[in-house]
């Protein structure tokens, strides 16, 4: 089984949770994300997870939990994107004046306002909602 996609997933999981020299250690092991004792052995990992299906990688269901049988699955990139950490530093939208209209773009949506105050109010509300989201879901 060594050299298979399943083994590579196991090996990379162990590296990012235990090896301070691994490229992803800062995002995993240094953040307190560990691996259960049972999974120190590839054979037991394989017994719990089985063969890695094509197009999937190892995923933690609860991103705050550790790597353990009850918190891991094989998932596609799309499934994993549903709970990926988003960067906290986002660009703050700025109103731009075009003719007699102020334009604000937030994410992929464009808003148009007659006054600068209306545009700034939208931006303030957006920032407040974003900060509340991070307090609830971090």
Secondary structure, DSSP 4 states (H G I P E B T S, - for coil): -TTSHHHHHHHHHHHHHH-TTSTTGGGTGGGT--B-GGGGSHHHHHHHH-SPPTT-EEEESSTTS-B-GGGEEEE-HHHHHTTPPPPS--PPP--EEETTEEEEEETTEEEEESSHHHHHHHHHHHHHHHHHHHHHH-
